[in-house]
Amino acid sequence: MQKISKKSIPNILTIIRIIFAILAILFACLYGIKDSIFYRSLYKYSLLGVELNIPIAYVITGCIFAIASATDWLDGYLARKYNWISDFGKLWDPIADKILVDGILIVLAINHSIPAFVPIVMICRDIVVDAMRMYASSKGIVVAANIWGKLKTIIQMVAIITTLFAFGIFPSDIESKYLYVFYVINSLHLIACVFSITSGIIYGLNINKGVKETNAKK
């Protein structure tokens, strides 16, 4: 039996994260099946006059999401520390991240747990940044990730886990006077959106600067 190379560990973790991402999305979707065990609330509580319930589906999703997020940190740490970088990792690591985060955000928005514009902002930002990254690569320009992007990722992960374990499902038929509670409990998602847009703008400005410097050298 062939021994697994240590250099392949980050790639294995990436594959595991993709599997976990699909499972997390699946369990989050199972909340939509009424009268099932996943639809039932594990616990409920009242916050600022609004009753919030955390279904079993969300708790399971939260556990899977937390483990998947840990593999993301671990494979990145190993790749950087031991230089275990591969073409597979360069391609599939960001794809795994997008499946995990964007997939969960979409389901949370459908379930009335977060504002619908949150996944729209995040996905559109990623598309624009990926396009800029491809353009920069074609010009031979390397732009490092900025601190805003890193803060966005951290806040986004915390926001998703908090939603799954603490805020759960927001009543869709709530009185308008309590609507502000919806945005209060989703403040971390809103902050993540601001950081996401900011990091994208800074990334674009850095690419533009790099293009000008490259053209000036010609």
C-alpha positions in Angstrom: 0.0 0.0 0.0 1.4 3.3 -1.1 2.3 5.7 1.8 0.6 9.1 1.8 3.1 11.9 1.3 3.2 14.6 3.9 3.0 17.2 1.2 -0.4 15.9 0.2 -1.9 16.6 3.7 -3.1 20.1 2.8 -4.8 18.7 -0.3 -6.5 16.0 1.7 -7.7 18.6 4.1 -9.1 20.6 1.2 -11.0 17.6 -0.1 -12.3 16.9 3.4 -13.4 20.6 3.6 -15.4 20.3 0.4 -17.1 17.2 1.7 -17.9 18.9 5.0 -19.1 22.0 3.1 -21.6 19.9 1.2 -22.8 18.2 4.4 -23.2 21.5 6.1 -25.3 23.0 3.3 -27.4 19.8 3.2 -28.2 19.9 7.0 -29.0 23.6 6.8 -31.4 22.9 4.0 -33.0 20.1 6.0 -34.6 22.7 8.2 -37.0 23.3 5.4 -38.5 19.8 5.8 -41.3 20.5 8.3 -42.3 17.8 10.8 -38.8 16.3 10.5 -36.4 16.1 13.5 -34.2 18.7 11.9 -37.0 21.2 11.8 -37.5 20.9 15.6 -36.0 23.6 17.9 -33.2 22.5 20.1 -33.7 25.6 22.2 -35.6 28.9 22.1 -35.2 32.2 23.8 -36.6 35.8 23.7 -34.4 38.7 22.6 -35.6 42.3 22.6 -39.2 41.1 22.4 -38.6 38.6 19.6 -38.6 34.8 20.1 -35.7 33.2 18.3 -35.4 29.4 17.8 -32.3 27.4 17.0 -33.3 24.2 15.1 -31.5 20.9 15.4 -30.5 21.4 11.7 -28.6 24.6 12.6 -26.7 23.1 15.5 -25.5 20.2 13.4 -24.6 22.6 10.6 -22.7 24.8 13.0 -20.6 21.8 14.3 -19.8 20.7 10.7 -19.0 24.3 9.7 -16.7 24.8 12.6 -14.7 21.7 11.8 -14.5 22.6 8.1 -13.3 26.1 9.1 -10.6 24.5 11.3 -9.4 22.4 8.3 -9.1 25.6 6.3 -6.8 27.2 8.9 -4.8 24.0 9.3 -4.1 23.3 5.6 -3.1 26.9 5.1 -0.8 26.8 8.1 0.9 23.6 6.9 1.2 24.8 3.4 2.9 28.0 4.5 5.1 26.6 7.2 6.5 23.6 5.3 6.0 25.0 1.8 3.6 22.2 0.9 2.1 24.2 -1.9 0.7 22.5 -5.0 -1.3 23.3 -8.2 -4.2 21.3 -6.8 -4.2 23.4 -3.6 -4.0 26.7 -5.5 -7.0 25.8 -7.6 -9.3 23.9 -5.1 -8.5 25.6 -1.8 -10.3 28.9 -2.8 -13.1 26.8 -4.4 -13.6 24.9 -1.2 -13.8 28.1 0.8 -16.5 29.5 -1.6 -18.6 26.4 -1.5 -18.5 26.4 2.3 -19.1 30.1 3.0 -21.2 31.2 0.1 -23.3 28.0 0.2 -24.1 28.5 3.9 -24.9 32.2 3.4 -27.3 31.5 0.6 -29.2 28.9 2.7 -29.2 31.2 5.8 -30.7 34.0 3.6 -33.4 31.6 2.3 -34.3 30.6 5.8 -34.7 34.2 7.0 -31.7 34.1 9.2 -29.7 36.8 7.6 -30.5 39.7 5.1 -30.7 38.5 1.5 -28.2 41.1 0.3 -25.4 39.5 2.4 -24.7 36.5 0.1 -25.3 38.8 -2.9 -22.6 41.3 -1.7 -20.1 38.5 -0.8 -20.5 36.5 -4.0 -20.4 39.6 -6.3 -17.3 40.8 -4.5 -15.6 37.5 -4.9 -16.4 37.4 -8.6 -15.0 40.9 -9.1 -11.9 40.2 -7.1 -11.3 36.9 -8.9 -11.6 38.7 -12.2 -9.1 41.3 -11.0 -6.7 38.6 -9.8 -6.8 36.9 -13.2 -6.1 40.2 -14.9 -3.2 40.9 -12.5 -1.8 37.4 -13.1 -1.9 38.0 -16.9 0.2 41.1 -16.4 2.6 39.3 -14.1 1.5 41.4 -11.1 1.3 39.8 -7.7 -0.9 41.6 -5.1 -0.8 40.4 -1.5 -4.1 40.1 0.5 -4.8 43.1 2.6 -5.7 43.3 6.2 -9.3 44.2 5.4 -9.8 40.9 3.5 -8.4 38.9 6.5 -10.6 40.8 8.9 -13.6 40.1 6.6 -12.8 36.4 6.7 -12.5 36.2 10.5 -15.7 38.2 11.1 -17.6 36.3 8.5 -16.7 32.9 10.1 -17.6 34.2 13.5 -20.9 35.7 12.2 -22.0 32.4 10.5 -21.2 30.3 13.6 -23.0 32.9 15.8 -26.1 32.8 13.6 -26.2 29.0 13.6 -25.7 28.6 17.3 -27.1 31.8 18.9 -29.6 33.5 16.6 -31.1 30.8 14.4 -34.3 31.5 12.6 -35.8 35.0 12.7 -39.7 35.0 12.4 -40.7 36.1 8.9 -44.1 37.4 10.2 -42.6 39.6 12.9 -44.1 43.0 13.5 -42.4 45.8 11.7 -41.5 47.6 15.0 -39.3 44.7 15.9 -37.5 44.6 12.5 -34.5 46.5 13.9 -33.7 43.4 16.0 -33.1 41.5 12.7 -30.3 43.9 11.8 -28.9 44.1 15.4 -28.4 40.4 15.6 -26.9 40.4 12.1 -24.5 43.3 12.8 -21.5 41.0 12.3 -22.7 40.0 8.9 -23.1 43.7 8.0 -19.6 44.5 9.2 -18.2 41.6 7.2 -20.0 43.1 4.1 -18.3 46.5 4.7 -14.9 44.9 5.1 -15.5 42.7 2.1 -16.3 45.7 -0.1 -13.4 47.7 1.3 -10.9 44.9 0.8 -12.1 44.6 -2.8 -11.6 48.3 -3.5 -8.1 48.3 -2.0 -7.2 45.2 -4.0 -8.4 46.9 -7.2 -6.4 50.1 -6.3 -3.3 48.0 -5.7 -3.6 46.2 -9.0 -4.1 49.6 -10.8 -0.9 50.8 -9.0 1.0 47.7 -10.1 -0.1 48.1 -13.7 1.1 51.7 -13.8 4.4 50.7 -12.3 4.8 47.9 -14.8 4.0 50.2 -17.7 6.4 52.8 -16.4 9.3 50.3 -16.5 8.6 49.5 -20.2 
